Amino acid sequence: MTYALVRRLFPLGRVRFVEEDGALTRLELEGEGSLPPLPDAEERATPLLEEACAQLIDYLAGTRREFDLPLAPHGTAFQQKVWRALQDIPYGATRAYREIAAAVGSPRACRAVGLANNRNPIAVVIPCHRVIGADGRLVGYGGGLDIKEALLQLERRMADRD
């Protein structure tokens, strides 16, 4: 299987976008370390990847609240349910892991929700940064807690403008 991918530098660091069969399958934040190479990946821009870049730029500028991209994250049935529930968290809001567990019909599966959240392959677009600990603290984020905090602050600032 071949992938089209593009890497761009954003204010939050390096971002890798990956397209497969006409859908976005990954949006990865480099965070603390470098991203592992993708086998059979061809680095080239496609209309979808350029649109994903443009939408991320708009989101970071505070002019976009929702992404409008075809998504195809790879994961288990449970992970897919969690990722769909994450997309229901409103812009500027947060939810605790237990709230997501309840939303997917597994109220005692907080740890499993945490693992699914951690494995979200399309960060920001599928807003795993909006999930926080039960006590309101920021916990875990693949791109680093500083990026998670910056994304939440951006959303709160823009939501407060309205």
N, C-alpha and C positions, 0 to 999 in steps of 0.2 A: 504494500500500500504506500502510496506517495502522498505527501502533504505539501501544501504551499504554506510558507510561513514568512513573517516579516518581523523584524525587531526594530523598535523605536525607543528613543530616549524621551521620557516625559518628566515632569516635575517630581513625580514620585519614584523615579528611577527607570531602569531599563524594563521594557515590557515586550514579551513575545506573544504574538498572535498566531494561531494555527488554524488553518482551514482544511477541511476534509469533505469531499463530495458536496461542495456548495454550502456548507454550514460551518460556523465557528465552533471548534471543538476545544480550544484552549485560549486562555488569556492569562499569562503567567507573569507575576511580578518577580523580578530578580531578587529583590530583598537583600539579604546579607551575603549570599553567595551567587555563583553563576548557575545558570540553568543547564541541566544535563542535555546533551545533544539528542536530537531526534533521529532515529534510523530512517533512511530513505526520504529525508526531508529536503526539499528544494527551496532555497530561500528566494522568493520572488513575490512581488506585490500582485495582488489580484483586486478586482473591484470590491469584493467583499472585505478583504483585509484593509484596503484603503478606507472603506466606509467605517469599519470597526475603529480604525485609528481616529477618523474624524469625529465619531460619536464619543470616543473617550476624551478627546480634546474638549469637546463641547461640555461633557459632564464635568471635567476638571475646572472649566471656566465658569461653572455654575449655570449654564444655559440649557442643560439637558438633565432631566430627572429620570427618564426611562430610556432604555436601549431598545432599538428596533432592528434586531439582527436575527437571522436564522441560527438557532443553537442546536448542537448535537453533542452534549457532554456524554462521555463514556462512563458508565458506572452500573452498579447493581440496581435492582428494582427499588430497594429501600433508599439508596443514595438519590435516585431520580426523584422519589417522593419528597425527600428533604430539600433538594435543589429547587423543586417547584414551589415548595412552601417558602423558601427564602425569597423567591421572586414576588411573593405576596406581601412582604414587609414593606410598608410605605417608605418613600423617600424621607429621610430625616428622622425616622423612627428606629427603635431597636427592639429586639425580642430576646428573651432568655432561652437557653437551650431547652428547658422544660416546656416552654410555650411552643417551640417548634415540634418537640416530641408529641405534645398533645394534638397539634395541628395535623400531624401525619397519622394520627390514630394509634400511637404507641407511647402513652404518657409516661411509662417507666423507662423509656429508651434514651435517656438524656446522653449517656456516653456514646451510644451508637449515632445519635444526631451529631455529637461533637466530632466523631470520626468522619462522618459523611461531610460535615462542614469543612473539615481539614482537607478532604480529598476533592473539594470543588475545583474542577479544572478550568472554570471560566470566571476567575476572580473579578470583582467589581461589577461586571455585567450580571452575574448571579451573585447578589450582594451578601456574601458570607460575612463581610465586615460589620453588618448590622446585628450580628448575634453576639450577645454579651453574657457574662456570668450572672447567676441568680442574684448576686449581691450588687449588681450594677457595674462591676469592674470589667475592664477590657481583658479578655483572655485570648490567647493564641491567635495568630494570624500568619499565614505563610510568607507574606511580604514583610512581616515585622510589625510589632505593635505601634511603632511610630507612624507607619503608613495607615494602619487601621484607624488610629486616632485622628490623623489628618483627614481621612475620608469622612469620618463621622462629623468632625468639626465643619468641614465644607458643607455637608448636607444640612446640618443644623443652622448654619449661618444663612444659607439660601432659603431654607424653609421659614426662618424667622423673618426674612424680608417680606414674605407674603403677608 
